Amino acid sequence: MAQVVVRHLEEEVKARLKRRAERNGRSMEEEARQILRHALRQSGRPAAGLGSRIAARFAKAGLPEDLPELRGHSARPADYDG
């Protein structure tokens, strides 16, 4: 396994890494490995647009069947006069 040394790391960053590792029940080294793995796994993919993120968030939600009032009707502009 390779080793990486990170020099000139700010004390605040180190403290936050330590707190995060403690919250997740890991050592600081393992927490840093997890952060790097996650960041690199995501870096090869294009960033999802807003629509894709919304669709992913609500993918399992939805109606059990089509709304009957919408089936078979074409879209039309709103009538504000009456």
Stockholm file with secondary structure:
# STOCKHOLM 1.0

chainA/1-82         MAQVVVRHLEEEVKARLKRRAERNGRSMEEEARQILRHALRQSGRPAAGLGSRIAARFAKAGLPEDLPELRGHSARPADYDG
#=GR chainA/1-82 SS CCCCCCCSCCHHHHHHHHHHHHHTTCCHHHHHHHHHHHHHHHHTSCCCCHHHHHHHHTTTCCCSSCCTTTTTCCCCCCCCCC
#=GC SS_cons        CCCCCCCSCCHHHHHHHHHHHHHTTCCHHHHHHHHHHHHHHHHTSCCCCHHHHHHHHTTTCCCSSCCTTTTTCCCCCCCCCC
//
